Amino acid sequence: QVQLVESGGGLVQAGDSLRLSCAASGRTFSNYAMAWFRQAPGKEREFVAAISTSGGSTYYADSVKGRFTISRDNAKNMVYLQMNSLKAEDTAVYYCATPFFDGMPKRPNVGSSYEYWGQGTQVTVSS
């Protein structure tokens, strides 16, 4: 059974940095793409970043491009989201996700491309 467990959220000030982690288990991690999504109160879930199986390809939402970096360590079954220059509008619950099928989804920025989700970790940025 696939399990995803996020960690690393917290309360920070605008301009600070934070690194989120997601531990995956239950299948061969390196065969599957990984992604981060977020959901702010009263808003729909939105795509943040995605990474291919090898880590050679990454995708970002325009709102985080240049500030956030997604990476993975296939030896440790971990995916990370390094968040720099945080803004108040980055406040949300952050979720990691992975698809049912191996490889990179055709639409990596769409939530329905992913079948497995973690429980989320709260990130709060004070201005």
N, C-alpha and C positions, 0 to 999 in steps of 0.2 A: 504494500500500500504506500502510495506516494505521500510523503509528509514534507511540508515546508514550514520552517519556523524562523520568523524574523526577530531581530534584536537590534539594539543600538539607538532607538529613538530617545527623545528627551526634550527638555526645554532649553532653548538657546536664545541668544540675542541676534538681532539682524546683523549680518556680516560675518557671523561665526560659521564654523564648519562642523559637519557631523558625518559619521560613516555608519551606514546601515549594513547589516549582515543578514543573510538568509541561508540557513542550513537545510540541505535537501537530503532525503533518504527514501529508500523503497525501490529504486531502480538505478540503472547505469546513468549517472548524472551527466556524463560527458556526451551522451547521445542526444540531449535535448536542449533547446533554446531556453533562455530564462528572461524574465522581464520584471520590471517594477511599475506598479500603478499607484495612484494615490486618490484619496477621496476626502475632500474638505466638507465640513458640516454644511448641509443644505445644498450640496453640489453633487453632480454626477461623478462617478469614477473616471479618472483620466489617465492616459498613458504617460509614463515618465521616460522609460528607457528599456531597451531590449538588447540582448547579446546572443550571438550565434554559439553553436556548440563548442567551437575552438576558441572563441573570443575574438576571432579575426574581424568580425563585422559587428558594429554597434549602431543603434538607432536612438535618437533622442527627440523628445518633444521640443518645439521651438522655445518654449518658456524656460527650459533648463539647459539648453545647449550652451556650452562654454562654461557652465558652472558645476554641472553634475557629471560624474564619470561612473559608468557601469563596468564592472570587471568580474572575472570568475576564476576560481582555483579548482580545476577538475580533480586534482589529487585530494583535495579536502572536501569536495562536494559543497562548495560554498559559492555564493554570488554576493557581490558587494555593490553598494551605491555610495560613492563619495560625493558629498554635497558641500560645496563651497559657496561663499558669498550668499548665505541664506537670506531670504526675504520673508516678510510677514505672510505673503501670499503663498509661501511654500508650506504653511501650516496645514497638516492633513494626517490622516492615517495612511501609512505606506504599506503596500502589499507586494510580496513577490509572487510570481506566477510561472507556471510551466505548462506546455501543451501536452495533450495526450499522445500525439504522434511525434516521432523523432524528427530532427532537422529544425529548420527555421520556418515558422508559419508564413503563409503568403502575405498576411497582413499583420505584421508584428506589433502594430500600434493599436490593434483592436482587441478589446477585452474578451470577446467571444472566441478568439483564437486560442484561449488558454482554459484548460479544464481543471487544473489544480492550483489552489490558492492557499497562502498562509493566513494566519489569523490577524496579521497586521501589527504595526508598531506606530505609536503616536509620535509625531514630530510637531513641536510647537515653537514658533519663532516669534519672539516679542520684538516690537519695534521701538 
